[in-house]
């Protein structure tokens, strides 16, 4: 597999990642870092509903802050599509060593979920998609 980056792609995974997927990733030279699943304790976060299984693994992304062996990390969800290289993010100057940079959450609401803020109704997909 030809890389389009000077930096390694590292997969942060829990034990729920099936072995066949692990084999496919490592066969392509990707490193897998196993991290424990993270979820708030019952009642710890008033907005967390464990029955909404779509987001049960979302809290695990916070494990990135425990990966101290790296000088800089860029967290990209596995469902993202790269349209060009992003190495310049590793060179982006931050105001201090303990700062983080972040992009806003979703800027779209293609399923028109009622509790999303009104300003998230920006469709970035092709016209007419719904």
VENCOR-V260728 format. One record per run of one state. SS is the DSSP state (H for helix, E for strand, L for the rest). FROM is the first residue (numbers start at 1). TO is the last residue. Records with the same first field share a line. If there is no record, write none. Layout:
SS = FROM-TO / FROM-TO
This chain:
L = 1-9 / 14-18 / 28-30 / 35-52 / 56-57 / 67-87 / 92-117 / 121-130
E = 10-13 / 31-34
H = 19-27 / 53-55 / 58-66 / 88-91 / 118-120
